[in-house]
Amino acid sequence: MNTLYTDNFPHMSPVWGRIFNFVAERAEGSYIYTTDGKKLLDFTCGIGVTNTGHCHPKVVEAVREQAGNFLHAQANIVIHKPMLQLIEELRKITPPSIDGFFFSNSGAEALEGAIKLARVATGRQNVIVFSGSFHGRTAGTMALTTSKTIYRAGFGPLPSGVFVSPFPYAFRLSMTEEQASEYALEQLEYLLASQTAPKETAAILVESILGEGGYVVPPTSFMKGLREICDKHGILLIFDEVQSGFGRAGKWFALEHFDVVPDIISAAKGIASGLPLSGVFSSLGIMKRWDVGSHGGTYGGNAVACAAGVATIRAMRDEKMLENTNERGIQLMTGLRKLQEEYPQIGDVRGKGLMIGTEFIVDNKPEKAKPMVKEIIHAAEENNLLLLSCGTYDNTIRWIPPLNVTSEQINDGLKIFEDVLKTTIQ
Ligand SMILES: Cc1ncc(COP(=O)(O)O)c(C=O)c1O
């Protein structure tokens, strides 16, 4: 027998806290097929990455073709066609003021770049982030990440110059959206008056929709308020669209929901359907403040990854995936809200497009719901549905199926979830 698949993987670093233990053979569309013959409905998309479904034929074809043409065309040395095509496609889906594009490999790397850019462009040092934020786990980005202490504990000292303001998390604050917005903006003004002077503040960094921190959509008034505060003080506004971008929230970028244009966008995950690619998008005026060669990387904007990015955007457009995201999102939200009526442990159902969270609470306490959510996720896997949790207390289930998921697959997922709730919640 091949011990590779049976010995509990002793040589994989245990730092990968594994949620599931199956070994994947292959994947197609909304399904993963395991080595022991299971077919799993995948509503995790590799944490919101495979937005066009697993192994979308057009993406696979583009990858195959590009792999035969040029694998690694290092960006300082070779200008390659897929990067130029990707920029052309991105210009059609980003706000017109965003006309400068830099590519890297991971979400965290994009955030590192965005912060460096904001600092050098403003000549200021400090950055404001929001509670519950997740921006990565590199030495720099862990200081920006406040969703869980596990991402920081033991790794100090953290880089300085990062200040944290409350996110308008209406449900957790027991406020209306507008009250939460007003409160969060007031606290931000207070931070600027008490801890980080505007003249020392380079950027305000916010996830367009809070991801790992609990799938919370900020009120439009809050996002507009951030823009106003930034404009007033010459602070740059950075929207982290790593998780919420590329159609996930029913628009090309979630920022379109708020009608607010940031100065810098960080993007990754869904950009290339699974190939490692990320980006910092801004105006050329801001991009020109970077000294030539002061930022970069060996692999950033890899030719095969860029080809996958081009194919991803075209497939999403040609196959009307945004429309599907909005329709399936309503279907999923409606189904989940129906279940919420039966199960008071589901405290909140929220989201945009196919970025939906169901927050569980017990005795009005999020931390008490953590074991329940863990049990639900394991029971769902036993019933061939893959789900993920999020939130500081891991008490929210995030629903992130592929954007071309079918109506039948959404119904299958809801049915499994309902059956699981029946057996796990007494
Ligand atoms: C909003 C957001 N920003 C940044 C990151 C970091 O991306 P990566 O894991 O590719 O470094 C993530 C990852 O989940 C994310 O959700």
Ligand as a Chemical Component Dictionary entry (heavy atoms), coordinates in Angstrom:
data_LIG
# 
_chem_comp.id                   LIG 
_chem_comp.type                 NON-POLYMER 
_chem_comp.pdbx_formal_charge   0 
_chem_comp.three_letter_code    LIG 
# 
loop_
_chem_comp_atom.comp_id 
_chem_comp_atom.atom_id 
_chem_comp_atom.alt_atom_id 
_chem_comp_atom.type_symbol 
_chem_comp_atom.charge 
_chem_comp_atom.model_Cartn_x 
_chem_comp_atom.model_Cartn_y 
_chem_comp_atom.model_Cartn_z 
_chem_comp_atom.pdbx_ordinal 
LIG C1 C1 C 0 -8.778 40.360 2.210  1  
LIG C2 C2 C 0 -7.502 39.567 2.165  2  
LIG N1 N1 N 0 -6.345 40.212 2.027  3  
LIG C3 C3 C 0 -5.178 39.560 1.968  4  
LIG C4 C4 C 0 -5.124 38.187 2.065  5  
LIG C5 C5 C 0 -3.816 37.478 2.020  6  
LIG O1 O1 O 0 -3.711 36.741 0.845  7  
LIG P1 P1 P 0 -2.654 35.545 0.720  8  
LIG O2 O2 O 0 -3.125 34.443 1.591  9  
LIG O3 O3 O 0 -2.677 35.198 -0.746 10 
LIG O4 O4 O 0 -1.335 36.079 1.149  11 
LIG C6 C6 C 0 -6.314 37.461 2.204  12 
LIG C7 C7 C 0 -6.302 35.999 2.315  13 
LIG O5 O5 O 0 -7.238 35.355 2.709  14 
LIG C8 C8 C 0 -7.541 38.165 2.259  15 
LIG O6 O6 O 0 -8.705 37.538 2.394  16 
# 
loop_
_chem_comp_bond.comp_id 
_chem_comp_bond.atom_id_1 
_chem_comp_bond.atom_id_2 
_chem_comp_bond.value_order 
_chem_comp_bond.pdbx_ordinal 
LIG C1 C2 SING 1  
LIG C2 N1 SING 2  
LIG C2 C8 DOUB 3  
LIG N1 C3 DOUB 4  
LIG C3 C4 SING 5  
LIG C4 C5 SING 6  
LIG C4 C6 DOUB 7  
LIG C5 O1 SING 8  
LIG O1 P1 SING 9  
LIG P1 O2 DOUB 10 
LIG P1 O3 SING 11 
LIG P1 O4 SING 12 
LIG C6 C7 SING 13 
LIG C6 C8 SING 14 
LIG C7 O5 DOUB 15 
LIG C8 O6 SING 16 
# 
